[in-house]
Amino acid sequence: MIQFIAILLQRAVVVLTGAAMATFALLWHAPGDPALAIAMARHNAIVSTDVVDLIRAEAGLDAGFWSAFQAWITPLLVGDFGQSSVTGRDVWPDLVTAVSYTMPLALAALMVGLMVSVPLALVATLHPGGWLDRGAVALASIGVAIPAFWLGLLLILLFAVHLGWLPAMGARTPQHIILPALTLGLGVAASLTRILRSGILEARDQPFLPAFRRRGVAHRNIERDHVTPHAAIPFVTVFGLELAFLLEGLVVVEVIFARPGLAGFLVTAIKTRDFPKVQAVVLVTAVVFVVVNLLIDLIYRNLDPRIGE
């Protein structure tokens, strides 16, 4: 197990290093003059060439690629994300503030996805091919097909405009998180329902299960010890992948519901070519993906000890 974890950590270091280099290279070679964009965002006006040259030197944009990359990555290794090129403020406090709005929304959406998908998949597998099963599959297919931005607008129109039950914009009260969480969570639930239903049905068709039944093993023990672990492996895989789509959907949903968070933080940073902020968001996102993948690999090993041998 220790060797298995060590290999996973080595892969994580390679992924994070590659993400950092790729992000920096894409920003460095992006079209346009970043110094001019920073100057206009900082002064909110057309500025002279001398001011642009001064900002270019201040931001380290006049150095070579590798010199600039080293100047950024070296303090990052000790937890220093640097200062914003536009405001001059430390990036880390602003990033933490943005994440404090985004993380509860992401967790709430995942909870909605689990609370909807697990019962729906279990009900669907009670009578495969029955009307409940067909209804669950139809709902899951519709949920996958509906874009997040359209579903969000429909929920706003129904619950905020016509019924007036829930607020649509902002993040001032706990009620403000309900509609965004539903928008993201229902999409997650659709994918999880389909994969969990398929996993359970496939697990129940395993050829060795009739032998257990003939030996008198209780149905609940078969479901717990054999069906559940078999069905959990693809479910855990898709659950981890849904995190990627969740982070992608967060950008759209936070804009639709006018919520402060990581989406607004990133969009503003890209518009103003605020390199330290963009790099911080990408790096934090990469860390989240790496941690989630590590956890998924460890769960795989727990569900099936043969994995990783």
C-alpha positions as a Python dict, from the first residue, in 0.01 Angstrom:
ca = {
    (1, 'M'): (0, 0, 0),
    (2, 'I'): (285, 243, 84),
    (3, 'Q'): (446, 180, -254),
    (4, 'F'): (108, 230, -423),
    (5, 'I'): (57, 567, -250),
    (6, 'A'): (414, 672, -335),
    (7, 'I'): (351, 604, -705),
    (8, 'L'): (30, 809, -690),
    (9, 'L'): (211, 1099, -526),
    (10, 'Q'): (483, 1092, -792),
    (11, 'R'): (215, 1110, -1061),
    (12, 'A'): (52, 1399, -877),
    (13, 'V'): (379, 1596, -874),
    (14, 'V'): (421, 1539, -1250),
    (15, 'V'): (63, 1653, -1319),
    (16, 'L'): (93, 1967, -1107),
    (17, 'T'): (428, 2058, -1264),
    (18, 'G'): (289, 2010, -1612),
    (19, 'A'): (-22, 2215, -1530),
    (20, 'A'): (189, 2500, -1393),
    (21, 'M'): (418, 2507, -1697),
    (22, 'A'): (133, 2476, -1949),
    (23, 'T'): (-67, 2755, -1786),
    (24, 'F'): (230, 2989, -1772),
    (25, 'A'): (325, 2913, -2134),
    (26, 'L'): (-29, 2972, -2265),
    (27, 'L'): (-58, 3304, -2084),
    (28, 'W'): (291, 3410, -2189),
    (29, 'H'): (226, 3341, -2559),
    (30, 'A'): (-135, 3466, -2567),
    (31, 'P'): (-201, 3729, -2837),
    (32, 'G'): (-203, 4095, -2740),
    (33, 'D'): (10, 4305, -2509),
    (34, 'P'): (-48, 4200, -2147),
    (35, 'A'): (129, 4510, -2018),
    (36, 'L'): (-118, 4732, -2206),
    (37, 'A'): (-416, 4533, -2071),
    (38, 'I'): (-283, 4561, -1716),
    (39, 'A'): (-219, 4935, -1758),
    (40, 'M'): (-570, 5001, -1889),
    (41, 'A'): (-728, 4795, -1611),
    (42, 'R'): (-516, 4967, -1348),
    (43, 'H'): (-572, 5324, -1467),
    (44, 'N'): (-907, 5274, -1644),
    (45, 'A'): (-789, 5492, -1932),
    (46, 'I'): (-557, 5505, -2231),
    (47, 'V'): (-202, 5537, -2101),
    (48, 'S'): (126, 5646, -2254),
    (49, 'T'): (395, 5414, -2385),
    (50, 'D'): (622, 5502, -2094),
    (51, 'V'): (362, 5383, -1843),
    (52, 'V'): (314, 5059, -2037),
    (53, 'D'): (691, 4999, -2043),
    (54, 'L'): (709, 5067, -1669),
    (55, 'I'): (432, 4815, -1598),
    (56, 'R'): (597, 4562, -1830),
    (57, 'A'): (919, 4584, -1627),
    (58, 'E'): (730, 4581, -1297),
    (59, 'A'): (537, 4265, -1392),
    (60, 'G'): (851, 4094, -1521),
    (61, 'L'): (712, 4074, -1874),
    (62, 'D'): (1034, 4206, -2023),
    (63, 'A'): (1231, 3907, -1898),
    (64, 'G'): (1269, 3582, -2088),
    (65, 'F'): (1017, 3301, -2054),
    (66, 'W'): (1225, 3079, -1828),
    (67, 'S'): (1341, 3369, -1611),
    (68, 'A'): (981, 3482, -1562),
    (69, 'F'): (866, 3126, -1494),
    (70, 'Q'): (1137, 3077, -1233),
    (71, 'A'): (1051, 3410, -1072),
    (72, 'W'): (689, 3292, -1038),
    (73, 'I'): (740, 2928, -940),
    (74, 'T'): (1012, 2982, -679),
    (75, 'P'): (799, 3174, -424),
    (76, 'L'): (503, 2951, -509),
    (77, 'L'): (690, 2650, -370),
    (78, 'V'): (676, 2812, -26),
    (79, 'G'): (309, 2909, -58),
    (80, 'D'): (350, 3263, -193),
    (81, 'F'): (105, 3322, -481),
    (82, 'G'): (243, 3670, -543),
    (83, 'Q'): (64, 4000, -592),
    (84, 'S'): (-199, 4102, -845),
    (85, 'S'): (-53, 4283, -1145),
    (86, 'V'): (-352, 4519, -1147),
    (87, 'T'): (-431, 4596, -783),
    (88, 'G'): (-100, 4510, -619),
    (89, 'R'): (-286, 4314, -349),
    (90, 'D'): (-178, 3967, -239),
    (91, 'V'): (-350, 3706, -454),
    (92, 'W'): (-406, 3451, -177),
    (93, 'P'): (-659, 3645, 39),
    (94, 'D'): (-869, 3736, -266),
    (95, 'L'): (-852, 3376, -388),
    (96, 'V'): (-964, 3243, -49),
    (97, 'T'): (-1258, 3484, -52),
    (98, 'A'): (-1364, 3364, -397),
    (99, 'V'): (-1329, 2998, -298),
    (100, 'S'): (-1537, 3060, 17),
    (101, 'Y'): (-1833, 3135, -210),
    (102, 'T'): (-1766, 2864, -469),
    (103, 'M'): (-1687, 2570, -241),
    (104, 'P'): (-2024, 2564, -56),
    (105, 'L'): (-2202, 2577, -392),
    (106, 'A'): (-1994, 2287, -528),
    (107, 'L'): (-2056, 2077, -216),
    (108, 'A'): (-2428, 2156, -221),
    (109, 'A'): (-2448, 2055, -587),
    (110, 'L'): (-2272, 1726, -514),
    (111, 'M'): (-2512, 1659, -227),
    (112, 'V'): (-2809, 1726, -456),
    (113, 'G'): (-2660, 1491, -713),
    (114, 'L'): (-2615, 1210, -460),
    (115, 'M'): (-2953, 1261, -291),
    (116, 'V'): (-3132, 1240, -627),
    (117, 'S'): (-2925, 980, -811),
    (118, 'V'): (-2889, 706, -549),
    (119, 'P'): (-3262, 668, -462),
    (120, 'L'): (-3362, 706, -829),
    (121, 'A'): (-3117, 436, -941),
    (122, 'L'): (-3223, 200, -662),
    (123, 'V'): (-3590, 246, -749),
    (124, 'A'): (-3513, 188, -1117),
    (125, 'T'): (-3339, -143, -1047),
    (126, 'L'): (-3624, -287, -839),
    (127, 'H'): (-3806, -394, -1156),
    (128, 'P'): (-3572, -368, -1457),
    (129, 'G'): (-3763, -284, -1771),
    (130, 'G'): (-4068, -170, -1576),
    (131, 'W'): (-4229, 170, -1592),
    (132, 'L'): (-4024, 299, -1299),
    (133, 'D'): (-3704, 190, -1469),
    (134, 'R'): (-3803, 347, -1801),
    (135, 'G'): (-3911, 667, -1626),
    (136, 'A'): (-3582, 694, -1437),
    (137, 'V'): (-3380, 638, -1754),
    (138, 'A'): (-3589, 899, -1938),
    (139, 'L'): (-3538, 1157, -1661),
    (140, 'A'): (-3165, 1088, -1652),
    (141, 'S'): (-3137, 1123, -2030),
    (142, 'I'): (-3325, 1453, -2024),
    (143, 'G'): (-3105, 1576, -1740),
    (144, 'V'): (-2788, 1499, -1934),
    (145, 'A'): (-2920, 1671, -2246),
    (146, 'I'): (-3026, 1999, -2081),
    (147, 'P'): (-2746, 2259, -2070),
    (148, 'A'): (-2678, 2413, -1729),
    (149, 'F'): (-2737, 2769, -1847),
    (150, 'W'): (-3083, 2681, -1985),
    (151, 'L'): (-3185, 2484, -1677),
    (152, 'G'): (-3072, 2773, -1457),
    (153, 'L'): (-3283, 3019, -1653),
    (154, 'L'): (-3585, 2787, -1630),
    (155, 'L'): (-3546, 2755, -1254),
    (156, 'I'): (-3517, 3133, -1220),
    (157, 'L'): (-3827, 3182, -1431),
    (158, 'L'): (-4030, 2930, -1229),
    (159, 'F'): (-3917, 2969, -867),
    (160, 'A'): (-3800, 3331, -863),
    (161, 'V'): (-4018, 3511, -1117),
    (162, 'H'): (-4352, 3328, -1127),
    (163, 'L'): (-4369, 3171, -781),
    (164, 'G'): (-4144, 3413, -594),
    (165, 'W'): (-4029, 3141, -356),
    (166, 'L'): (-3653, 3179, -393),
    (167, 'P'): (-3408, 3460, -471),
    (168, 'A'): (-3229, 3444, -803),
    (169, 'M'): (-2930, 3677, -779),
    (170, 'G'): (-2651, 3721, -528),
    (171, 'A'): (-2527, 3522, -230),
    (172, 'R'): (-2648, 3716, 72),
    (173, 'T'): (-2857, 3446, 244),
    (174, 'P'): (-2856, 3063, 254),
    (175, 'Q'): (-3161, 3065, 26),
    (176, 'H'): (-2949, 3214, -253),
    (177, 'I'): (-2759, 2886, -292),
    (178, 'I'): (-3067, 2668, -359),
    (179, 'L'): (-3130, 2747, -726),
    (180, 'P'): (-2761, 2736, -832),
    (181, 'A'): (-2714, 2409, -641),
    (182, 'L'): (-3020, 2259, -811),
    (183, 'T'): (-2897, 2372, -1151),
    (184, 'L'): (-2563, 2199, -1106),
    (185, 'G'): (-2682, 1909, -892),
    (186, 'L'): (-2955, 1790, -1128),
    (187, 'G'): (-2702, 1762, -1408),
    (188, 'V'): (-2472, 1561, -1182),
    (189, 'A'): (-2764, 1343, -1071),
    (190, 'A'): (-2852, 1256, -1430),
    (191, 'S'): (-2509, 1111, -1508),
    (192, 'L'): (-2476, 935, -1172),
    (193, 'T'): (-2821, 777, -1201),
    (194, 'R'): (-2743, 618, -1536),
    (195, 'I'): (-2406, 478, -1433),
    (196, 'L'): (-2528, 351, -1094),
    (197, 'R'): (-2831, 181, -1249),
    (198, 'S'): (-2612, 12, -1511),
    (199, 'G'): (-2357, -90, -1248),
    (200, 'I'): (-2618, -248, -1021),
    (201, 'L'): (-2783, -441, -1304),
    (202, 'E'): (-2446, -562, -1432),
    (203, 'A'): (-2340, -668, -1082),
    (204, 'R'): (-2661, -865, -1031),
    (205, 'D'): (-2596, -1056, -1354),
    (206, 'Q'): (-2258, -1189, -1240),
    (207, 'P'): (-2244, -1568, -1297),
    (208, 'F'): (-2125, -1652, -945),
    (209, 'L'): (-2423, -1496, -763),
    (210, 'P'): (-2665, -1789, -823),
    (211, 'A'): (-2417, -2016, -644),
    (212, 'F'): (-2439, -1797, -334),
    (213, 'R'): (-2818, -1806, -348),
    (214, 'R'): (-2820, -2186, -374),
    (215, 'R'): (-2601, -2202, -67),
    (216, 'G'): (-2857, -2002, 127),
    (217, 'V'): (-2668, -1673, 154),
    (218, 'A'): (-2911, -1399, 250),
    (219, 'H'): (-3012, -1156, -23),
    (220, 'R'): (-2905, -853, 178),
    (221, 'N'): (-2559, -1004, 232),
    (222, 'I'): (-2521, -1066, -142),
    (223, 'E'): (-2625, -708, -215),
    (224, 'R'): (-2390, -567, 48),
    (225, 'D'): (-2082, -783, -7),
    (226, 'H'): (-2088, -841, -382),
    (227, 'V'): (-2332, -622, -573),
    (228, 'T'): (-2251, -295, -397),
    (229, 'P'): (-1867, -310, -435),
    (230, 'H'): (-1900, -413, -801),
    (231, 'A'): (-2143, -132, -880),
    (232, 'A'): (-1946, 122, -676),
    (233, 'I'): (-1634, 114, -896),
    (234, 'P'): (-1788, 276, -1208),
    (235, 'F'): (-1999, 500, -984),
    (236, 'V'): (-1689, 633, -808),
    (237, 'T'): (-1519, 685, -1146),
    (238, 'V'): (-1804, 895, -1282),
    (239, 'F'): (-1841, 1079, -952),
    (240, 'G'): (-1480, 1191, -981),
    (241, 'L'): (-1525, 1291, -1345),
    (242, 'E'): (-1835, 1488, -1254),
    (243, 'L'): (-1613, 1716, -1048),
    (244, 'A'): (-1453, 1832, -1373),
    (245, 'F'): (-1789, 1911, -1529),
    (246, 'L'): (-1899, 2068, -1201),
    (247, 'L'): (-1610, 2314, -1203),
    (248, 'E'): (-1684, 2390, -1567),
    (249, 'G'): (-2053, 2445, -1490),
    (250, 'L'): (-1972, 2664, -1191),
    (251, 'V'): (-1836, 2932, -1422),
    (252, 'V'): (-2164, 2948, -1615),
    (253, 'V'): (-2392, 2915, -1313),
    (254, 'E'): (-2216, 3178, -1104),
    (255, 'V'): (-2247, 3423, -1392),
    (256, 'I'): (-2618, 3342, -1447),
    (257, 'F'): (-2705, 3381, -1079),
    (258, 'A'): (-2470, 3679, -1030),
    (259, 'R'): (-2288, 3502, -749),
    (260, 'P'): (-1944, 3613, -636),
    (261, 'G'): (-1692, 3334, -652),
    (262, 'L'): (-1415, 3170, -847),
    (263, 'A'): (-1586, 3230, -1183),
    (264, 'G'): (-1598, 3608, -1147),
    (265, 'F'): (-1246, 3605, -1002),
    (266, 'L'): (-1113, 3413, -1304),
    (267, 'V'): (-1308, 3603, -1572),
    (268, 'T'): (-1192, 3939, -1436),
    (269, 'A'): (-832, 3817, -1416),
    (270, 'I'): (-839, 3694, -1777),
    (271, 'K'): (-986, 4021, -1905),
    (272, 'T'): (-717, 4228, -1734),
    (273, 'R'): (-439, 3976, -1811),
    (274, 'D'): (-370, 3949, -1439),
    (275, 'F'): (-129, 3657, -1471),
    (276, 'P'): (-76, 3580, -1100),
    (277, 'K'): (-453, 3548, -1041),
    (278, 'V'): (-512, 3328, -1346),
    (279, 'Q'): (-221, 3104, -1256),
    (280, 'A'): (-343, 3077, -896),
    (281, 'V'): (-691, 2966, -1006),
    (282, 'V'): (-557, 2707, -1250),
    (283, 'L'): (-310, 2574, -996),
    (284, 'V'): (-571, 2545, -720),
    (285, 'T'): (-806, 2371, -964),
    (286, 'A'): (-529, 2130, -1063),
    (287, 'V'): (-462, 2054, -696),
    (288, 'V'): (-831, 1976, -645),
    (289, 'F'): (-830, 1738, -941),
    (290, 'V'): (-513, 1566, -822),
    (291, 'V'): (-647, 1522, -467),
    (292, 'V'): (-978, 1386, -597),
    (293, 'N'): (-800, 1140, -827),
    (294, 'L'): (-578, 1027, -540),
    (295, 'L'): (-884, 964, -325),
    (296, 'I'): (-1056, 777, -608),
    (297, 'D'): (-752, 554, -659),
    (298, 'L'): (-743, 478, -288),
    (299, 'I'): (-1115, 399, -289),
    (300, 'Y'): (-1057, 168, -587),
    (301, 'R'): (-790, -14, -390),
    (302, 'N'): (-1026, -50, -95),
    (303, 'L'): (-1310, -179, -314),
    (304, 'D'): (-1087, -416, -510),
    (305, 'P'): (-741, -492, -357),
    (306, 'R'): (-627, -634, -691),
    (307, 'I'): (-614, -282, -835),
    (308, 'G'): (-261, -142, -824),
    (309, 'E'): (-90, -480, -781),
}
